[in-house]
Amino acid sequence: IYNFRPCLLCLLSHQFTAQKTHIFKENKQMWEGVMCLSKLQCVNMCLWLCVLWASGMGITTYTAARLLKGQLQNQKGEETVMTMDTFPNVGLAKTYSVDFQIADSAATATAYLCGVKTNLNIIGVNAAARNGICKTQKGNEVTSILKWAKDAGKSVGIVTTTRVQHATPATTYAHSASRKWYSDADMPDSAKKEGCKDIAFQLINNTDIDVIIGGGRKYMTPIGTKDPEYPMDYFSNGKRKDGHNLIQEWQNLKTGKVAHYVWNKTDFDAVDPETTDYLMALFEPGDLRFEEERDPSMDPSIVETTEKAIRILQKNPKGFFLLVEGGRIDQAHHAGRASMALHETLAFDLAIAKGLELTKEHETLTVVMADHSQPLTFNGYPFRGQSILGKSPLWAEDMLPFTTLMYGNGPGHKIINGKRPDIRNVDTKTKDYIQQAAVPVGSTTHSGEDVAVLARGPMAHLLQGVNEQNYIAHAMAYAACVGDDLRHCDGQAIRAAFGNDKNRPGSSTMPSCPHFTS
């Protein structure tokens, strides 16, 4: 009951009433313009599909990042325009999972990438599976839009600022009763005996992914393998107990192709997109560093990784699917570090701008959204232009100041001698400052409000309104003509709706509009 599909008649019905209105009969130029818009929205298939996912980027994070962007440019901030703000189609997605009101990244990723709502902590399987119980995933696997795109002949890629085995990127290729089974060392013996495979193993064996960029080296190599960047750090060593070197196995699988494995920026920069068939770039043993702490001589930015991925993938004349995840927004929030989360969001916004620069809007559906939100609040009546990372001019009833950004729960909750800390002389604008929180928990929980969905390009109007999160996958598949239902891709749906009407959208008697991009 959680499998939603776009309604073809809904997409086309507005044309019938439009044809009957007086203004269209009298104004042929306007009529042709509307028909061009209709043709783009209802007929054109998107060749390229870019999905940019900001984990934990709720509306408050989005708004606060906008202010920070402007204030970093010596502006007040409120009137600043983010790249995300320029997307003309806006909707909301409901993020609950089958079993919880507030979901995690595994359940939400399965919804928006596979089109099926599921339970907390499981990826690429439906709600019949149970967290941590291997035998329940058998026969309940669901595939993702990345797999649908690959099956349609498109090139596919994942770019993330987390480990590539993390919940969101993993859902594009893996099926697992636990999101935490990164390597076989993270699995219980019972799961291995029952035949379940760890996520890293599935990364190279399930779907032939053209571009893989992120972190997660230690889940790919045998236990004790020294990390090339941190050879003296025990916790960066390889973790696999099965003896598999998945990096080497991936290279062996690509024999006869131009395939590059890199782990540092120098080698990454040397990769020529024009001659590269496959790229695996793993820049850290685990998650990548926060943007504010990144060493630019060792690790590329999310803008650079997004650009490299697009330039490799776009050579395929059949198009591509690319998932770009700003995954450390969420992790900064979990630590109560609002400044860090906002800087991660700004880096993500720059990656969106790079993606738009490198693609053509009339043939690229670009979707930007979050998987879930975080319990961040924006409060206290600050003055226009006041630092988004500062303190409210309004003090609380305990006669102590509080920050404009606060968390509903988190590690920032402190009571000393029955009082909140006095932060009058505390610099709350540093990247390491932990925001105040109402309830003490070691790591913030997620929050359950709807998240924004922003879209532009062919069929972007499908994502307007308030939708179930699992609808997103089907809408994107419809736009890209991938997946099971391809009837509309050869005009069957148009003919079914309009019959033999010569004035129907896409009719040869109608003017073409290849440059219409609204």
C-alpha positions in Angstrom: 0.0 0.0 0.0 3.0 2.2 0.1 3.7 2.0 -3.6 2.6 5.2 -5.3 2.6 6.0 -9.0 2.1 9.2 -10.9 -1.3 9.6 -12.5 -1.0 10.1 -16.3 -4.4 11.7 -16.7 -3.6 14.2 -14.0 -0.5 15.3 -15.9 -2.5 15.9 -19.1 -6.0 16.9 -18.0 -5.4 20.7 -17.8 -4.9 20.7 -21.6 -8.5 20.0 -22.3 -9.9 23.0 -20.5 -7.1 25.2 -21.9 -8.1 24.4 -25.5 -11.7 25.7 -24.9 -10.8 29.1 -23.5 -11.4 32.2 -25.6 -7.9 33.7 -25.1 -6.2 30.7 -26.5 -8.5 30.7 -29.6 -7.7 34.4 -30.2 -4.0 34.4 -29.5 -2.1 31.8 -31.5 1.3 32.9 -30.3 0.3 32.4 -26.7 -1.3 29.1 -27.6 1.9 27.8 -29.2 3.9 29.0 -26.1 1.6 27.0 -23.8 1.8 24.0 -26.0 5.6 24.2 -25.9 5.5 24.3 -22.1 3.1 21.4 -22.2 5.4 19.5 -24.5 8.3 20.0 -22.3 6.5 19.0 -19.1 4.4 16.1 -20.4 6.3 14.6 -23.3 10.0 15.3 -23.0 12.0 12.6 -21.3 14.9 13.7 -19.1 18.1 12.3 -20.4 20.1 13.2 -17.3 18.9 12.8 -13.7 20.8 14.5 -10.9 19.6 13.9 -7.4 21.2 16.0 -4.7 20.5 14.9 -1.2 21.2 16.8 1.9 20.9 14.5 4.9 19.3 16.3 7.9 18.7 19.5 6.0 15.3 20.6 7.3 13.7 23.9 6.5 15.4 25.6 9.5 18.8 24.4 8.3 18.0 25.6 4.8 16.9 29.1 6.1 19.8 29.5 8.5 22.4 28.5 5.8 20.9 31.2 3.6 21.5 33.8 6.3 25.0 32.5 6.9 25.9 32.7 3.2 24.9 36.4 3.1 26.6 37.3 6.4 29.9 35.7 5.2 29.6 38.1 2.2 29.2 41.1 4.7 25.4 41.3 3.9 22.5 41.1 6.4 21.7 37.7 5.1 18.0 37.5 5.1 17.7 38.6 1.4 20.5 36.3 0.2 19.7 33.9 -2.6 20.9 30.3 -2.5 21.2 28.2 -5.6 18.5 26.1 -4.1 16.2 29.2 -4.0 16.2 29.4 -7.8 14.4 26.1 -8.3 10.9 26.9 -9.6 9.1 23.7 -8.5 8.7 23.3 -4.8 7.0 20.6 -2.8 7.0 18.8 0.5 7.7 15.1 1.3 6.3 13.2 4.3 9.2 11.3 5.9 7.7 8.8 8.4 8.6 5.2 8.0 6.3 2.2 8.3 7.1 1.6 11.9 8.2 5.1 13.3 6.8 8.6 13.1 10.3 9.9 12.8 12.6 8.0 10.4 16.3 7.4 9.9 18.4 7.8 6.8 18.0 4.1 5.9 14.2 4.0 5.9 14.0 7.4 4.1 16.6 6.4 1.5 14.7 3.2 0.7 11.5 5.3 0.2 12.9 8.0 -2.1 15.3 5.8 -4.0 13.4 2.5 -4.2 9.8 3.8 -4.1 8.8 1.7 -1.1 8.4 2.8 2.5 10.1 0.5 5.0 11.2 0.1 8.6 13.9 1.9 10.6 17.5 0.8 10.1 17.1 -1.4 7.0 18.0 -0.5 3.4 16.9 -1.8 0.1 14.3 -4.2 1.5 10.6 -3.7 2.2 8.8 -3.6 5.6 8.5 -7.3 5.8 12.2 -7.4 6.8 13.2 -6.8 10.4 16.1 -4.9 11.7 19.2 -7.1 12.1 17.5 -10.4 11.2 19.1 -11.7 8.0 16.5 -14.3 7.1 13.8 -11.7 6.9 15.4 -9.8 4.0 15.4 -12.8 1.7 12.7 -12.3 -0.9 11.9 -8.8 0.3 14.6 -7.0 -1.6 13.6 -3.8 -3.6 15.8 -2.2 -6.2 16.6 1.5 -6.6 16.3 4.1 -9.3 20.1 3.8 -9.8 19.6 0.1 -10.8 16.6 1.0 -13.0 18.8 3.6 -14.8 21.6 1.2 -15.2 19.3 -1.4 -16.7 18.1 1.2 -19.1 21.6 1.7 -20.4 22.5 4.9 -18.5 25.7 5.5 -16.7 25.3 5.8 -12.9 27.3 7.2 -10.0 27.2 8.1 -6.3 29.0 11.0 -4.7 28.9 11.4 -0.9 30.7 13.2 1.9 30.2 10.2 4.2 31.5 6.6 3.7 30.1 5.1 0.5 28.7 2.3 2.6 26.5 4.7 4.6 22.7 4.5 4.5 21.9 6.8 1.7 24.5 5.8 -0.9 24.2 2.2 0.1 20.5 2.1 -0.6 21.3 2.7 -4.3 23.0 -0.7 -4.6 22.6 -2.8 -1.4 19.9 -4.9 0.3 20.5 -5.3 4.0 18.5 -6.0 7.2 20.9 -3.6 9.0 22.3 -0.4 7.8 25.3 -1.0 10.1 26.6 -4.1 8.3 29.3 -2.0 6.5 31.8 -4.9 6.3 31.6 -8.5 7.3 33.3 -7.6 10.6 30.2 -5.6 11.5 27.8 -8.6 11.0 26.8 -11.3 13.5 27.9 -14.8 12.7 24.3 -15.9 12.3 23.7 -13.4 9.5 26.8 -14.6 7.6 25.8 -18.2 8.0 22.3 -17.4 6.6 24.0 -16.0 3.5 23.6 -12.2 4.0 26.4 -10.1 2.5 27.8 -7.0 3.9 27.3 -3.6 2.3 30.8 -3.1 1.0 30.7 -6.5 -0.7 27.5 -5.6 -2.4 29.0 -2.3 -3.6 31.2 -4.0 -6.1 29.1 -7.1 -6.8 25.4 -6.0 -7.1 25.3 -3.2 -9.7 27.9 -2.0 -12.1 28.4 1.5 -10.8 30.5 3.8 -13.0 31.5 6.4 -10.5 31.9 5.8 -6.7 33.2 8.8 -4.7 33.3 9.2 -0.9 35.0 7.6 2.1 35.0 4.1 3.5 38.4 2.6 2.6 38.6 0.5 5.8 35.5 -1.5 5.0 37.1 -2.6 1.7 40.4 -4.2 2.8 41.4 -7.2 5.0 41.8 -6.8 8.8 45.2 -5.2 9.7 45.7 -3.6 6.2 47.6 -0.3 6.8 45.7 2.7 5.6 47.8 4.6 2.9 47.1 8.0 4.5 47.2 7.0 8.2 49.4 4.0 8.5 50.0 4.4 12.2 46.4 4.8 13.1 45.0 1.4 14.2 41.4 2.5 13.8 42.0 3.3 10.1 43.3 -0.2 9.3 41.3 -2.6 7.2 38.4 -4.3 8.9 37.4 -7.3 6.7 37.6 -10.7 8.3 37.0 -12.7 5.1 40.3 -11.7 3.6 38.7 -10.0 0.6 40.5 -6.9 -0.8 37.4 -5.4 -2.5 39.4 -2.5 -4.0 41.7 -5.0 -5.8 38.7 -7.1 -6.8 36.9 -4.1 -8.2 40.0 -3.3 -10.3 40.1 -6.9 -11.5 36.4 -6.7 -12.5 37.2 -3.7 -14.7 39.9 -5.4 -16.8 39.8 -4.1 -20.3 38.2 -0.8 -19.2 39.9 2.5 -18.2 39.2 2.2 -14.4 40.9 4.3 -11.8 41.1 3.8 -8.0 42.4 6.9 -6.1 42.6 7.9 -2.5 44.1 11.4 -2.6 43.5 14.7 -4.4 46.7 14.5 -6.5 45.7 11.2 -8.1 42.0 12.4 -8.3 43.0 15.5 -10.2 45.0 13.4 -12.6 42.0 11.4 -13.7 40.9 12.5 -17.2 37.1 12.3 -17.4 37.2 12.1 -21.2 39.1 8.8 -21.2 37.8 7.3 -17.9 35.2 4.5 -17.9 35.1 3.9 -14.1 36.3 5.7 -11.1 36.4 4.7 -7.4 37.7 7.4 -5.2 37.8 6.7 -1.4 39.4 9.7 0.4 39.1 8.6 4.0 39.0 5.3 6.0 35.5 6.3 7.2 33.5 9.5 6.5 35.1 12.5 4.8 36.2 15.4 6.9 33.9 18.3 7.5 34.3 21.1 4.9 35.7 23.5 7.5 38.3 20.9 8.5 39.1 19.4 5.1 42.7 19.5 3.9 42.4 20.8 0.4 45.7 19.3 -0.5 44.5 15.8 0.3 40.7 15.7 -0.2 38.7 17.4 -3.0 35.5 19.4 -2.1 32.0 18.2 -2.9 32.0 20.7 -5.8 35.1 19.0 -7.3 33.8 15.5 -6.8 30.4 16.4 -8.3 32.1 18.0 -11.3 34.4 15.0 -11.9 31.4 12.6 -11.7 29.3 14.5 -14.1 32.1 14.8 -16.7 32.7 11.1 -16.6 29.0 10.1 -16.7 27.8 12.6 -19.3 29.7 10.9 -22.1 27.0 8.2 -22.3 24.5 9.2 -25.1 21.8 7.4 -23.2 22.2 9.7 -20.2 23.1 9.2 -16.6 21.8 9.0 -13.0 23.9 10.7 -10.3 23.2 10.8 -6.6 25.2 13.5 -4.7 24.8 13.5 -0.9 25.8 16.2 1.5 25.8 13.6 4.3 27.8 15.4 6.9 25.1 18.1 7.4 23.3 15.5 9.5 26.3 14.3 11.3 27.2 17.9 12.4 23.7 18.3 13.7 23.9 15.1 15.7 27.0 16.6 17.4 25.1 19.8 18.1 27.5 21.8 15.9 25.2 24.1 14.1 28.0 26.2 12.6 29.5 23.1 11.0 26.2 21.9 9.7 25.5 25.3 8.0 28.9 25.3 6.4 28.3 21.8 5.1 25.0 23.1 3.7 26.8 26.0 1.9 29.2 23.6 0.3 26.3 21.4 -0.8 24.7 24.4 -2.4 27.8 25.1 -4.3 27.7 21.5 -5.6 24.2 22.2 -6.8 25.4 25.2 -8.7 28.2 23.2 -10.3 25.7 20.5 -11.4 23.5 23.1 -13.0 26.4 24.7 -14.8 27.5 21.4 -16.3 24.1 20.1 -17.4 21.4 21.3 -19.8 18.1 22.2 -18.1 15.9 21.1 -21.0 17.2 17.6 -20.7 18.2 17.3 -17.1 15.8 16.7 -14.1 17.6 18.1 -11.0 16.0 17.2 -7.7 17.2 18.7 -4.4 15.8 17.5 -1.0 16.5 16.2 2.4 15.9 12.7 3.7 14.7 14.0 7.1 15.1 17.0 9.4 16.9 17.7 12.7 15.5 19.3 15.8 17.1 22.7 15.1 15.0 25.8 16.0 15.5 29.5 14.9 14.1 31.7 17.7 14.4 34.7 20.0 13.5 37.8 17.8 17.0 38.6 16.6 17.4 41.9 14.8 17.8 42.1 11.0 21.4 41.3 10.1 22.2 39.8 13.4 24.6 36.8 13.2 22.7 33.6 12.7 25.3 32.0 15.0 24.9 34.6 17.7 22.7 35.2 20.7 19.1 36.5 20.9 18.7 40.0 22.2 15.8 38.7 24.2 16.9 37.1 27.5 15.1 34.2 29.2 13.2 34.4 32.5 16.3 33.1 34.3 18.0 36.3 33.2 20.5 34.5 31.0 21.0 34.8 27.2 20.4 32.0 24.7 21.5 31.4 21.1 19.3 32.1 18.1 19.8 28.6 16.9 19.0 25.9 19.5 18.2 22.1 19.5 15.2 20.4 20.9 17.6 17.8 22.3 21.3 17.2 22.0 24.7 17.2 23.7 24.4 21.0 24.3 22.1 20.6 27.3 23.9 21.6 30.5 22.7 22.5 34.0 25.3 23.8 36.4 24.2 24.4 40.0 20.6 24.3 38.9 21.2 26.9 36.1 21.9 27.1 32.5 25.5 28.2 31.6 26.0 31.9 31.3 27.2 32.4 27.7 27.5 36.2 27.7 31.3 35.9 27.3 31.2 32.8 25.1 31.9 33.0 21.4 29.1 31.0 19.9 30.2 31.6 16.3 33.1 29.2 16.3 32.9 25.9 14.3 33.3 23.9 17.5 30.6 25.6 19.6 27.9 23.2 20.7 24.5 24.8 20.6 22.3 24.8 23.6 19.7 22.1 23.8 16.5 21.6 25.8 16.9 17.9 26.5 20.1 16.0 27.3 21.0 13.3 24.8 24.5 12.4 23.6 23.5 12.8 19.9 20.5 14.7 18.6 17.5 12.6 17.4 16.0 13.4 14.0 12.8 15.4 13.7 9.7 14.4 11.9 8.4 17.4 10.0 8.0 17.3 6.2 11.1 18.2 4.1 11.3 20.5 1.1 11.6 19.0 -2.4 13.0 21.4 -5.0 13.1 20.5 -8.7 13.8 21.9 -12.1 13.9 20.5 -15.7 11.7 18.1 -17.6 8.8 16.8 -15.5 9.8 18.8 -12.5 6.2 19.8 -11.9 5.5 16.2 -10.8 7.3 17.0 -7.5 5.0 19.9 -6.6 2.6 19.6 -3.7 2.7 17.4 -0.6 3.7 13.8 -1.4 4.6 10.6 0.3 8.4 10.3 0.2 8.3 7.1 -1.7 6.4 8.8 -4.5 9.7 10.7 -5.4 11.4 7.6 -6.8 8.4 6.9 -9.1 8.2 10.5 -10.3 11.9 10.6 -11.1 11.6 7.2 -12.9 8.6 8.4 -14.9 10.6 11.5 -16.0 13.7 9.6 -17.0 11.8 6.7 -18.6 13.4 4.1 -16.4 11.8 1.3 -14.3 8.8 -0.8 -15.0 6.2 1.5 -16.5 7.5 2.9 -19.8 4.2 3.2 -21.7 4.4 7.0 -21.8 8.0 6.9 -23.3 6.9 6.0 -26.8 3.8 8.3 -26.7 1.3 5.6 -25.8 0.0 7.6 -22.8 -0.3 10.8 -25.0 -2.3 8.9 -27.6 -4.5 7.3 -25.0 -5.4 10.7 -23.6 -5.8 12.6 -26.9 -6.6 10.0 -29.4 -5.8 11.1 -32.9 -6.2 14.8 -32.2 -3.7 16.6 -34.4 -3.5 19.4 -31.8 -2.3 17.1 -29.0 1.1 17.9 -27.4 3.9 16.3 -29.4 1.9 16.3 -32.7 4.0 16.9 -35.7 1.8 19.9 -36.6 2.8 21.7 -33.5 5.9 23.9 -33.3 9.0 22.5 -31.7 10.6 24.4 -28.8 14.0 22.8 -28.0 15.2 25.9 -26.2 12.1 26.3 -23.9 13.5 25.7 -20.4 10.9 27.3 -18.0 
